[in-house]
Amino acid sequence: MIIEHSSNLIAKIEPIRAFQDNYIWAISNEQQLVVVDPGDAKPVFDFIQVNQLSLRAILITHKHPDHVGGVKELLNHYPDIQIFAPASPSLDFPYQKVVEGDKI
């Protein structure tokens, strides 16, 4: 999958510490944020507040609870957020299915 960005802003990729042994990945520019595998919503909320970013999308790599556990809480605060996830297995929240080679 390729994530395209229409502006010339440089994106940063940073880890957001989650649980005792995991990370949520933050892909951001000066204003916008995409998070990868938000297993816990609180660290994402904290990261958004500290960095004054707007959450634009969530990317899920697989269905394990430590990768999707925070999605529903994020959806409660950002009901229009775009979520991208593999075509299978099915998840219990709305998302756009993606396959290898898709551009988002």
Secondary structure, DSSP 4 states (H G I P E B T S, - for coil): -B---SSSPPPEEEEEEETTTEEEEEEE-SSEEEEE--S-HHHHHHHHHHHT-EEEEEE-----HHHHTTHHHHHHH-TT-EEEEESSS--SS--EEE-TT-B-
